Amino acid sequence: MFLSQPLTPQGVWIVCLLFLGAFCQSSLIPAMGYFIVEGLNEPAWKIGIYTGIVTPLTMLVNRQFGKQIDGRTPIRKLLGIAVAGYTLFAAILASGPSFAILVVCGAPLMALANSASATTFSYGRLYAADASLNIPRYNSLLRSATSLAWMISPAVSFMLFAQIGFQKTFLVSAIMGLVWFAIWHRTVPGDFRAPERQAAAVALGGFDWALWLAALACTLFALCNVLFTSALAIYTIKEVGLPGSTPGLMLSAKCFVEVIAIFAAPRLVQMTSSRTILLLAAALACGVFLMMTQIETVHGALGLSLLEGLYYGLFAGVSITYIQDFIPTQPGRATAIYMNCLFMGSMIGSVSMGFIASAFDFRAVVFVAAIAGGGAFVTLLLTPAMTRATAGVKHSCDGSP
């Protein structure tokens, strides 16, 4: 069995809830820049305004929701707010808003919508502990559901943009939000919340260097992934001279291996440790991106994409558990930190990619991605294997304390 015991119906519903949420979110997030430029006829620099508002708001909301979860606020309430935020935002997009409305009204709603992932991951962690499931393996199942949704939804959205236009596509997104809302209403118990923490389990004071070094490593992983993904199309087609189908083939190859690696990662952790797997992933990232700067053929690009999927799948499969295990008594805070690391890395990567490419070229962006992977490796080396919060706490293979 993938888990230590058969997955209950509620455990399956949580996976479905996360998949549907990721499917809805990924139908909008990659499309916003395209919509601002092509749908609203605004200059490309205004994408930065929208992103510069949504990302900090998302990080703030994740932080506050994490505190609420650890403070025993019912999961149903927080997740319902996030789902409602997404549905309202999609409805605003379907109405054909101006850029001002998009920023003033849409950005805060999207920030609420973005909190759904962290909230659902926290829900899954709490449920797995309550049901005595293997927490790392259940987390990897949740992470693979997210990856699968991101494999499908953006492609479907862009296909619909070409076929029926922006407004009708966003209307479909709003309808999907209603389906998400209905499943939330049907499956999330009203009284499910984090357990009461014992006095001895309260987080210790002081600055936890190990936790924040681990968070920095996750940020660097996200940074190198976004840098390369953002530069991929122009780098391979314009600079290397490969066929126009190459970026899509590379992403498909990466995602295929990524999902396999996510499922394999927890078993590898049992043989070593989360930090060892992440060190391997960081070394792979650095090496893969350095080799990507030298590609000349489609076959070479596809081969390296398989290795890229391996590094990112290993990272995705264990990183959330790695962060959560630093503060196991505060799953809401831990998951919020993890998700904020991904958002921070994505924001830095999206913004810096254009500056690097303008100053040098897109091959230089790939070099910087390799440097970020190397930075993650060094940061992980500096991160102690155990922290004050987890010292003396033995985690059994089924995820129980």
C-alpha positions, 0 to 999 in steps of 0.5 A: 500500500502507498499509505500505512493503512487504506485511505478512508473516504474522507482522505480521498475527498481531501485529495479531490478537494485539493485537485479541484482547487489547484485546477481552478487556481491554475486556470487563472494564475498563468493566464493573468499576464496574457489577459492583461496584455491581450484582453485588456490591451494594457502595456506589459509593465502593468503585469508587474503592478498586478503581481506586485499586489497579489503576491504580498497580499497572498503571503499575508493571507497565508500567514494569517490563515496559518495562525488561525488554523493553529489557533483552532479556527475550523478549517471549513470556515477558512477554506470557504472564504478562499473558495468564495474569493476565487469564485467572485474573482472569476465572476469579475473576470467574466464581466470584462473588468477594467485594469483598475477594477482588476487591481482594486477588487480582483487582486485581494480576492485572488489573494484569498483564493491563493490561500486555499492550497495552504489551507487544504495542505494543512487540513491534509496534514491534520487529517493524516495525523488524526487517522494515523496515516503515513504523513510524508506519503499522504503529503506526496499524494496531495502534492501529486494531485496539485501537480496533475492539476497544473499539468491539465488546467493551464493548457485547457484554459489557453485552448479555450481562450483561443476557441471562445475568448476570455470572458466565456473562459472565465465564466467556465472558471466561475462555474468550476468555482461553484463546483468547488464550493459545492464539494467544500460544502458537502465534504469539509466537517464544520467542527474539524480543527487543529488539536489543542497543543499541550503546554510543552508543545508550544513553540520555543522562543527565539529565532529558529535559524534552522527553520528559516534556512530550510525556508530559504532553501525552498525559496531558492528551489522555487526561484530556479524553477520559475526562472527556467520555466519563464525563459524556456520558450524564448531560450529554446526557440529564439536563442537555441533555434529548436522547433516551436513544439520543443517547450511543450514537449519539454514541459510534458516530459518534465511533468511525467517524471515529476509525478513519478518522483513525487510518489517515490520520494517518501520511500527514499526518505525512509532509507535516508532523510528528507534533507538528503533527498533535498540535497540530491534534488538541489545538486541535480537542479544545479547540474541540469540547468548548467547542462541546459545552457549547452543544449543543441538538439531536441533529443538533448533538451528532452533528456535533460527535461526528464532529469529536471522532472526528477529534481523537481519531483523529489523537491515537491515530494518531500519539501512540505513535510520537511518544513512541517517537521520543524514545527510539528505542533503548528501545521498551519504556520509551517504550511503557510511558511512553505507556501509563502516560500513558493510564492516569494521564489515565484515573484522574484523569478518572474520579476528578475527574469526580464531584467537578466534577459534584458541585460544579457540574454536568456541563456544567462537566465538559465545560468542564474537558475543553476546558481539558485540551485547551487544556493539551495544546496549550500543552504541545506548543508548549513541547515541542522538535521534536527531543530530545537522544536523537534529535538527529542521527538521521534517520528514513527514511520506512520507519521505519529509523534 
